[in-house]
């Protein structure tokens, strides 16, 4: 007779114990995996900030000044000097230095951004996006505008011609989004409705600021105000050039906190401010941050490019007075961040 062969198998209890142990091991490893992924995304974000900083410096080398954030006349300017409203922002001006020469040639800086073809204003270069916030996407935002178009022409029943007349229409205009914003400075110029307020041309204390246009035939042909390396009197290694902009998790793609990056009519689309009254956001769920605030989705800090091209990770708990000094190019308060 053949000997009886004994067979062993897992009991249900043993199987449940093994599954429980595997679950515990996975739960212990998951934070490490997530931390490693965030570390990789943070490094990638830093590299993108570096590329955009280099493009901005190349613009300075080519023109002798940093790209203006947008054209914005002061309210007390003569009518002949009021032009350029809604024209493209600085992010369109650096296109030639981001290997986007063909696209750059399609931008007309005397023409409103929303009047450009959709395949121009919806291009989102990868360098515009932080991987921790919008990895693998090509995000678009929408700006609702009211504009005047000619319409209503035709003929009456009598056959009499009716000429076209101006008609107010609403337009939803899509445009590329961006996770980085120029340093417009601090709030020291004021925001009380005076011609000296920070958002009017030439008043910003930062580096990428709103400027007054030189007008010809009601079109902006060049910037009147020009921020050069020599304008950064506090030192190029001690002054922000641009940084990550605060966008709440609930506001992705939503106007006004996350609007098309080329929209020169809406300042927060392409710029932010910092200092007393505008601290850095602590994260995507910071309910106290403002649409003019810098901020990131990285744990523990915000990437900033400095005027000298360096990139540093700034603690969101940095004192706002120190933050304001880093944002102001000429306040004679030199701040050196410890790496």
Number of C-alpha atoms within 10 A of each C-alpha: 3 4 5 6 6 5 5 6 7 9 9 9 9 11 12 12 12 13 12 12 12 12 12 11 11 12 11 11 11 11 11 11 12 11 12 12 13 17 15 14 18 21 13 16 23 20 15 19 28 21 18 22 24 20 21 27 23 18 19 17 13 10 12 14 22 25 27 27 28 33 33 25 25 21 14 11 11 9 11 12 19 21 22 27 21 21 26 29 27 27 24 23 22 24 21 16 17 17 12 14 12 10 15 17 11 14 20 15 21 21 16 18 27 23 12 16 11 14 10 18 26 21 16 18 15 15 19 21 23 25 22 19 18 14 12 11 11 16 19 22 21 19 19 11 11 11 11 11 12 12 12 12 11 11 11 9 6 6 8 9 11 11 11 12 12 11 11 12 11 10 13 12 18 18 25 23 28 29 24 30 29 31 33 32 32 26 21 16 17 15 13 9 11 13 18 18 18 25 22 23 25 24 22 26 25 30 30 28 33 30 26 27 26 20 19 13 9 14 19 22 15 18 21 16 18 21 21 15 19 10 15 21 16 19 21 18 20 22 30 32 30 31 28 28 32 31 29 22 13 10 14 17 19 16 17 17 20 25 26 30 31 29 28 26 19 19 25 25 28 33 29 30 33 27 23 16 15 21 24 31 27 23 21 19 14 15 10 11 21 20 22 23 24 30 31 26 25 21 16 13 21 25 24 29 27 24 24 17 21 17 21 20 17 19 15 20 13 14 13 17 16 18 25 28 26 30 28 31 31 18 15 11 17 18 16 12 13 6 6
